[in-house]
Amino acid sequence: MAANSQKPSKKVDEQPASQIFAQVQLITINEEDAGQRIDNFLLRICKGVPKSHVYRILRSGEVRVNKGRIDQLYRLQAGDIVRVPPTRIAENETTHVPGAEFAIIFEDNHLLIIDKPAGVAVHGGSGVSFGVIEQLRASRPDAKFLELVHRLDRETSGLLLLAKKRSALVNLHEQMRDGHTDKRYLTLVAGDWKNQRQHIKLPLHKYTTADGERRVRVQADGMESHTVFSLKKKYTDFALLEAELKTGRTHQIRVHLSSSGFAIAGDDKYGDFALNRALLKATEHRGALKRMFLHAHQITFTHPETGKQMTLNAPLPKECEKFLQSLH
């Protein structure tokens, strides 16, 4: 959190912890917090406070910047003094987040890069109360800043970048937006893949199903999307591919492959559901696969502080490696 000074307020005695109102806070914005929107800043520092309450105190004018009213789109500047009113955290609105550490591929004062396991969400929401970012913050209570640089699907494993300074976050977002990063995934598809190298350019459209699930489909007026696939190894019924992202759309690799007739093994949203069920049990010809075979195995970027190019790798998880070894 930014440096802050607290204004004295009346002490509330002998109240249950869930009922205590926090004091008014006066927070001075430093260089690391400059540039972000006031609503995002409040959501980060008011941990345990419902989003609806954060936006209510913004709309009501209880949050002030330099003693003046602002709206939720205001971008903070270094030196701004933010007044945060007392906020109540009700017991039934809080969720205990167990701290967790993950396999660290690289860490310094600017970056934390982990190898995320499959089945773990990167953040809370959509029926998941917490994810990687909340668990890392819980296990590192002294960390002043920790934010996701990008996202991975819950069932995708591999390299996940987090920024430990706002300047690093902004720099890496610029690199990704300008196409200066190189993200590569390993995936196993069912079918007879022919080409050694193949470009797939299909526009993608995001939508939400009737039950609130986020999905993506190929649609003519969708976002321009481009993936390059390279054949790594052919098996009797499968092909191991490396996917190189030229754009970074939601579910891009999964939808590009399924729309081209090649389902990712174990993909429960866009895959071959009969195949997925069959893969859950080993046969005399192959082992079992109980996850989606999609792994972020390599990323190349420029370090935001040193300016040096970095290429990092995360090996295939054991369950994927073991499945490959069982194939013919």
Number of C-alpha atoms within 10 A of each C-alpha: 17 14 10 14 12 12 10 9 11 6 10 12 7 8 9 9 10 13 13 17 16 15 18 16 18 20 19 20 20 17 14 20 22 18 17 16 16 22 18 13 16 19 16 15 12 15 12 17 18 16 13 9 14 19 16 12 16 21 14 10 14 16 23 19 22 13 11 12 14 17 17 15 11 14 16 21 18 13 14 17 21 21 20 23 18 15 18 17 20 15 12 7 10 14 10 10 15 13 15 15 13 13 13 14 15 13 14 9 10 18 21 19 21 20 22 25 18 19 13 17 22 21 18 14 10 11 7 11 14 19 18 23 19 21 20 19 20 17 15 14 9 9 13 13 17 22 20 17 20 15 16 21 14 17 19 23 25 25 28 23 24 23 25 22 19 19 18 21 23 16 17 23 16 13 16 18 12 10 14 15 21 16 21 22 23 22 25 25 25 21 16 14 19 10 10 11 13 14 15 15 14 21 18 23 18 15 12 10 9 7 6 9 10 13 15 20 19 17 13 11 9 14 15 15 21 21 21 17 24 17 17 14 14 18 15 10 12 21 22 21 22 23 25 21 20 19 19 19 18 18 18 20 24 20 24 24 19 19 16 10 16 22 25 29 24 26 21 15 15 21 23 18 15 8 15 21 13 13 19 14 12 13 11 6 8 16 17 17 21 15 20 23 25 28 28 24 23 19 19 15 19 16 16 18 12 7 9 10 11 11 14 14 16 20 14 19 16 9 14 19 11 15 17 19 10 14 14 11
